[in-house]
Structures are given as C-alpha cells and as structure tokens.
C-alpha cells in the first residue's frame, strides 16, 4: 500500500497524509449507519418530527444547540469518566468494516509489521462549527484538539509499544473547518498537563512550525505516537467528521488494558483474526458491564500539580 518514499517520510517526519484510503462503499456505509443512529436518538428525544427533512449535519447541530448530547452514544469507545451499565456507545457493522479495512491494515502492516491488534483507544470526532459550541465545551472529540502526542494519552504500560494512529476523514477536512496540524518531528515523550484536554506543557514545542494537514473525505493522516499534533478550530458553517483509529503490534500493551482489543490481522495465525462485528460489540458490552461494577480506572497519567503545569 505505501511506497518506500512514503514509509521513509513517515519514519523521518512522524506523519503521512494518504488520499483515497477508505473504499467508497465503506465510507458511504459509515455515513448511512450514523445517519440511522442519529435518527434513532432523535426519536428518543422526541425531535424526530421537528427535525424531519433536515440533513445529518443540521440535525446534529440543532440537537447540540438544544443541549442534547449525541457524542457518547456515537462514540466507538467507553468514556474516561465513570462507566455505568447503560453508558451509551456505538458498535455497528459499517464501523467494524472500516476498522478492518484491508487498505488500512495494509498501511499499518507497512509501518509496524503483519501482526496487528486493533487498539481500544479509538474515537469518533464530529465537530460542529465552533460558534455553536457551549462556552464550557472542552471535549476534543467535539471542539478543537490541543497539542499532544498520542503516546501521552495511553497509560505508561504502552510506552514501548509499536503503535500507529490512523486518522480517517469522513468529510473533507480543511483549514477552515478544523483540519489537523502537526509539528513534523518525533520528540521524546514530552510533559503533558490536564489543561482544556491532555496537552503538551507550555514551552516544550515550537508552535510556529505548525503545518496544517487538509485531506479529502476517505483520506487519512497517519501519526507516529511521538509526533506532536492537534487541530484547528472549526470556523466554517459545517461539521468536520473523522475517526481516530489506533493499531499496535500484537502482544504488546495497548495503554488501556481494561478496554477490549482484538487481532485485526495476523499473517502467522489468520484464524485468530476477528471477523464478526457482533463479537466486537459483545466484547465492549461485556467490558462495560464489568467496569460498571468495579472501582473507576483513571485513563489519565498526568498531574496538574507537576512543576511544568504551574
């Protein structure tokens, strides 16, 4: 999938933009799955008739403006805060087909090898126009994302794990609607602080070197876990929709071991690959039930009391 030049650029600069990664049928299926999911939420909220005929984007933005939280019901992970038996989440066949897309796994294989685990640090990101967001909105999955390294949002257990992030654009990502930006380099693990989100401490990166990374729908941005990146704010009138997917070398810690992982590809033992989306869904449901009965597991490793965070 990747050329030798692309692999070399990724290894040198810590990121890579690749167009036309997601198959058009898979992209369309994800969009349809989420449209149906949103329509179901609107029925539950008693808004189906009022918003009938609106586009997905307008339904989403209107629901947010009414104070209705669609993010967690649409996310493909459990949250970092307290989990209950009925914490909402979404695991459907179209998302599973996206997660296990041969094109995506081919790219990942070129970077970390052929024994690939789907890492549970994964999210949907649907970002309405910044002007519509509540003043107190701090979630990176809904608003702008602070500068960070992906290694830093995993727990210490995964500090030596071979990992790659695949950021998939479901809508076009532009400078105007809040595309990603990167500082081309692979740093050591930098200090992070609990700011608006988990963010690199002030003074540790040169933000003047930031490079925006626009990409068309169906394209991807690949990140090394030590590459500083964030996103711009969405100053457009539309949504910006993407998924964060992570993959690591099978057998190595995921950085969130209390969440379920699965083998997405194995050249040595293909029978271990998960191919049934319903099993994937059940894994997360079982995890939710288990964690709801246990003491909360904190997914954040950084303290606001650290000297660099003062």
C-alpha positions as CSV (number, residue, x, y, z in Angstrom):
1,X,0.0,0.0,0.0
2,X,2.7,2.5,1.0
3,X,5.7,3.3,-1.2
4,X,9.3,3.2,0.1
5,X,9.3,7.0,-0.1
6,X,6.1,7.3,2.0
7,X,7.5,4.9,4.6
8,X,10.7,6.9,4.7
9,X,8.8,10.2,5.1
10,X,6.7,8.7,7.9
11,X,9.8,7.5,9.7
12,X,11.6,10.8,9.3
13,X,8.8,13.3,9.9
14,X,6.4,11.2,12.1
15,X,3.3,11.6,9.9
16,X,1.9,10.9,6.5
17,X,-1.1,12.1,4.5
18,X,-2.6,9.4,2.3
19,X,-5.5,10.1,-0.1
20,X,-8.2,7.6,-1.1
21,X,-7.7,5.1,1.7
22,X,-11.3,4.2,2.6
23,X,-13.2,2.4,-0.1
24,X,-16.2,4.5,-1.3
25,X,-18.7,1.8,-0.3
26,X,-17.3,1.6,3.2
27,X,-17.3,5.4,3.5
28,X,-21.0,5.5,2.4
29,X,-22.0,2.7,4.7
30,X,-20.5,4.5,7.7
31,X,-22.3,7.7,6.8
32,X,-25.6,5.8,6.5
33,X,-25.1,3.9,9.7
34,X,-24.5,7.1,11.6
35,X,-27.5,8.8,10.0
36,X,-29.7,6.0,11.2
37,X,-28.1,6.2,14.6
38,X,-28.9,9.9,14.9
39,X,-32.4,9.4,13.7
40,X,-32.9,6.9,16.5
41,X,-31.6,9.3,19.1
42,X,-34.0,12.0,17.7
43,X,-36.9,9.6,18.2
44,X,-35.8,9.0,21.8
45,X,-35.5,12.8,22.4
46,X,-38.9,13.5,20.8
47,X,-37.4,15.5,18.0
48,X,-37.9,13.2,15.0
49,X,-40.9,15.1,13.6
50,X,-39.5,18.6,14.3
51,X,-36.2,17.9,12.5
52,X,-37.6,15.6,9.8
53,X,-36.2,16.5,6.4
54,X,-33.0,18.1,7.7
55,X,-29.6,17.0,6.7
56,X,-27.4,14.9,9.1
57,X,-25.3,18.0,9.7
58,X,-28.3,20.2,10.6
59,X,-29.9,17.6,12.8
60,X,-26.6,17.1,14.7
61,X,-26.0,20.9,15.1
62,X,-29.6,21.5,16.2
63,X,-29.5,18.7,18.7
64,X,-26.3,20.2,20.2
65,X,-27.8,23.6,20.4
66,X,-30.8,22.1,22.3
67,X,-28.4,20.7,24.9
68,X,-28.8,17.1,23.7
69,X,-25.5,15.1,23.9
70,X,-25.1,12.8,20.9
71,X,-21.3,12.3,21.3
72,X,-21.1,9.4,23.7
73,X,-24.0,7.5,22.0
74,X,-22.0,7.8,18.8
75,X,-18.5,7.0,20.2
76,X,-16.7,3.8,19.5
77,X,-15.2,3.6,23.0
78,X,-16.3,3.9,26.6
79,X,-15.5,7.2,28.3
80,X,-12.7,8.0,30.6
81,X,-15.1,9.0,33.4
82,X,-17.4,6.8,35.5
83,X,-18.9,3.9,33.5
84,X,-22.4,2.6,34.2
85,X,-24.4,-0.4,32.9
86,X,-26.2,1.9,30.5
87,X,-23.3,4.2,29.3
88,X,-24.1,4.6,25.6
89,X,-21.7,3.6,22.9
90,X,-21.9,2.5,19.2
91,X,-20.5,-0.6,17.6
92,X,-22.0,-1.4,14.2
93,X,-21.1,-3.4,11.1
94,X,-20.1,-0.4,9.0
95,X,-17.7,0.9,11.6
96,X,-16.2,-2.6,12.0
97,X,-15.7,-2.9,8.3
98,X,-14.0,0.5,8.4
99,X,-11.8,-0.6,11.3
100,X,-10.7,-3.8,9.5
101,X,-10.5,-2.3,6.0
102,X,-7.7,-4.2,4.1
103,X,-6.4,-0.8,2.8
104,X,-6.0,0.5,6.3
105,X,-4.4,-2.7,7.6
106,X,-2.0,-2.8,4.5
107,X,-0.7,0.7,5.5
108,X,-0.4,-0.3,9.2
109,X,1.4,-3.5,8.2
110,X,3.9,-1.5,6.2
111,X,4.8,0.5,9.4
112,X,4.6,-1.9,12.3
113,X,4.5,-5.4,10.8
114,X,1.9,-8.0,10.0
115,X,0.8,-8.9,13.5
116,X,-1.8,-6.2,14.1
117,X,-4.1,-5.6,17.1
118,X,-6.9,-3.1,17.0
119,X,-6.1,-0.8,19.9
120,X,-9.1,0.3,22.0
121,X,-8.0,4.0,22.2
122,X,-10.4,4.9,19.3
123,X,-13.0,7.6,18.9
124,X,-15.4,9.3,16.5
125,X,-14.9,13.0,16.2
126,X,-17.8,15.1,14.9
127,X,-17.1,18.8,15.3
128,X,-19.9,21.3,14.8
129,X,-19.0,24.9,13.9
130,X,-17.1,26.5,16.8
131,X,-19.6,29.4,17.0
132,X,-22.3,26.9,18.0
133,X,-20.3,25.3,20.9
134,X,-21.1,26.0,24.5
135,X,-18.6,28.2,26.2
136,X,-17.6,25.3,28.6
137,X,-17.2,22.7,25.9
138,X,-13.8,21.1,26.5
139,X,-14.1,17.7,24.7
140,X,-11.5,17.2,22.0
141,X,-14.0,15.0,20.2
142,X,-16.4,17.9,19.8
143,X,-14.3,21.0,19.7
144,X,-10.7,21.8,18.9
145,X,-7.9,19.5,20.0
146,X,-4.9,20.8,22.0
147,X,-1.3,19.9,21.1
148,X,-0.4,16.4,22.3
149,X,1.4,13.2,21.5
150,X,-0.6,10.0,21.2
151,X,1.8,8.2,23.4
152,X,0.7,10.6,26.2
153,X,-2.9,9.7,26.1
154,X,-2.1,6.0,26.8
155,X,-1.1,4.7,30.2
156,X,2.6,4.0,31.0
157,X,2.3,0.3,30.2
158,X,2.4,1.2,26.5
159,X,5.4,3.5,26.5
160,X,7.4,0.9,24.4
161,X,4.6,-0.3,22.3
162,X,4.9,-0.2,18.5
163,X,1.8,1.8,17.6
164,X,0.3,3.9,14.8
165,X,-2.7,6.2,14.6
166,X,-4.9,6.3,11.5
167,X,-7.0,9.4,11.5
168,X,-9.7,8.9,8.9
169,X,-11.6,11.8,7.3
170,X,-15.3,11.1,6.7
171,X,-16.0,14.6,5.5
172,X,-13.4,16.8,3.8
173,X,-11.0,18.3,6.4
174,X,-9.9,21.8,5.6
175,X,-8.1,24.6,7.3
176,X,-11.4,26.4,7.6
177,X,-13.3,23.5,9.2
178,X,-10.6,22.5,11.6
179,X,-8.2,20.0,10.0
180,X,-5.3,18.6,11.9
181,X,-2.0,20.4,12.3
182,X,1.4,18.8,13.0
183,X,4.9,19.8,14.0
184,X,6.9,17.5,11.7
185,X,9.2,15.6,14.1
186,X,9.4,12.7,16.5
187,X,10.1,14.0,20.0
188,X,10.9,12.2,23.2
189,X,7.8,11.9,25.4
190,X,7.1,15.5,26.4
191,X,5.4,16.6,29.7
192,X,1.7,16.9,29.4
193,X,-0.8,18.7,31.6
194,X,-4.5,18.4,32.3
195,X,-5.4,21.7,30.6
196,X,-8.6,22.0,28.4
197,X,-7.6,18.5,27.5
198,X,-4.4,16.4,28.0
199,X,-2.0,18.8,26.3
200,X,1.7,19.3,25.9
201,X,3.0,21.7,28.7
202,X,3.7,25.2,27.6
203,X,7.1,26.0,26.2
204,X,8.0,22.4,25.0
205,X,7.2,22.8,21.3
206,X,7.6,25.5,18.7
207,X,4.1,26.2,17.5
208,X,5.4,28.5,14.8
209,X,6.4,25.3,12.9
210,X,2.9,24.0,12.8
211,X,1.8,22.6,9.4
212,X,-1.9,22.2,8.6
213,X,-2.9,18.8,7.1
214,X,-6.0,19.2,4.9
215,X,-7.3,15.9,3.5
216,X,-10.3,14.8,1.4
217,X,-13.1,12.5,2.7
218,X,-11.9,9.0,2.5
219,X,-8.3,10.0,3.1
220,X,-6.2,9.5,6.2
221,X,-3.4,11.0,8.2
222,X,-1.0,8.5,9.9
223,X,0.8,9.5,13.0
224,X,3.8,8.1,14.9
225,X,2.8,8.1,18.7
226,X,5.6,10.6,19.5
227,X,4.6,13.2,16.9
228,X,3.1,16.5,18.3
229,X,-0.2,17.3,16.7
230,X,-3.6,19.0,17.4
231,X,-6.4,20.5,15.4
232,X,-7.6,23.9,14.3
233,X,-11.0,25.2,15.4
234,X,-13.9,24.7,13.0
235,X,-14.7,28.2,11.8
236,X,-16.8,27.0,8.9
237,X,-20.6,26.7,8.8
238,X,-20.4,22.9,8.5
239,X,-19.3,19.9,10.5
240,X,-15.9,18.2,10.4
241,X,-16.2,14.4,10.9
242,X,-13.4,11.9,11.4
243,X,-12.4,8.8,13.3
244,X,-9.3,8.2,15.3
245,X,-8.2,4.6,15.0
246,X,-5.1,3.1,16.6
247,X,-3.3,-0.2,15.9
248,X,-0.4,-1.8,17.8
249,X,1.8,-4.8,17.4
250,X,0.0,-7.9,18.7
251,X,1.2,-9.0,22.1
252,X,2.3,-5.5,23.3
253,X,0.3,-3.5,25.8
254,X,-2.4,-1.2,24.4
255,X,-2.2,1.5,27.0
256,X,-5.8,0.9,28.1
257,X,-5.7,-2.7,29.1
258,X,-9.1,-2.5,30.8
259,X,-10.7,-2.0,27.4
260,X,-11.0,-4.8,24.8
261,X,-8.6,-5.3,21.9
262,X,-8.7,-7.8,19.1
263,X,-6.4,-9.2,16.4
264,X,-7.2,-7.3,13.2
265,X,-4.6,-9.1,11.0
266,X,-2.2,-12.0,11.5
267,X,-0.1,-13.4,8.7
268,X,1.2,-16.2,11.0
269,X,-2.2,-17.2,12.6
270,X,-5.0,-15.8,10.4
271,X,-7.5,-17.9,12.4
272,X,-7.0,-15.5,15.3
273,X,-8.4,-12.6,13.4
274,X,-11.8,-11.2,14.5
275,X,-14.2,-11.1,11.6
276,X,-17.6,-10.8,13.3
277,X,-18.7,-7.3,14.2
278,X,-21.3,-8.8,16.7
279,X,-18.5,-10.4,18.7
280,X,-16.7,-7.0,18.7
281,X,-19.9,-5.3,20.0
282,X,-20.3,-8.0,22.7
283,X,-16.7,-7.5,23.9
284,X,-17.4,-3.9,24.6
285,X,-20.8,-4.6,26.2
286,X,-19.2,-7.2,28.5
287,X,-16.4,-4.8,29.4
288,X,-19.0,-2.1,30.2
289,X,-20.9,-4.4,32.5
290,X,-17.7,-5.5,34.2
291,X,-16.3,-1.9,34.7
292,X,-19.6,-0.7,36.0
293,X,-19.3,-2.9,39.0
294,X,-15.6,-2.1,39.7
295,X,-13.7,0.9,41.0
296,X,-13.1,3.5,38.4
297,X,-10.0,3.2,36.3
298,X,-8.3,6.5,35.6
299,X,-7.1,6.8,32.0
300,X,-5.0,10.0,32.6
301,X,-1.4,9.8,33.8
302,X,-0.6,13.5,34.1
303,X,-0.9,15.6,37.3
304,X,-1.8,19.3,37.4
305,X,0.5,19.5,40.4
306,X,3.6,18.9,38.2
307,X,6.0,21.9,38.2
308,X,5.7,22.3,34.4
309,X,1.9,22.6,34.8
310,X,2.0,25.5,37.2
